[in-house]
């Protein structure tokens, strides 16, 4: 059952009670897209394409919100709010980089849920 997630994607599970298969499919899609977008965002930052960093941060943030992970989305908020590329670059390294681990842990949890481990 979706209620047996030990806190993993608990809000999404509340939205879809008694539908663990659907929760897994949604989380699997979130995982697949978010892994791709995180990698693309980091590549864009490495080449200095700050407009692309902002676009991908918005996609990742929206995905986090859609699966009920608003705290993870919050770590990207400053990247979405800044108006200038110089500020975005500074925020990326000063704000996002230290919080990156939280997003990576979320992606790991998503992989576990998608594979059904959290529902065993």
HELIX and SHEET records of a PDB file:
HELIX    1   1 UNK A   10  UNK A   15  1                                   6    
HELIX    2   2 UNK A   20  UNK A   46  1                                  27    
HELIX    3   3 UNK A   50  UNK A   66  1                                  17    
HELIX    4   4 UNK A   70  UNK A   74  1                                   5    
HELIX    5   5 UNK A   77  UNK A   81  1                                   5    
HELIX    6   6 UNK A   85  UNK A   91  1                                   7    
HELIX    7   7 UNK A   92  UNK A   96  3                                   5    
HELIX    8   8 UNK A   97  UNK A  114  1                                  18    
HELIX    9   9 UNK A  117  UNK A  119  5                                   3    
END                                                                             
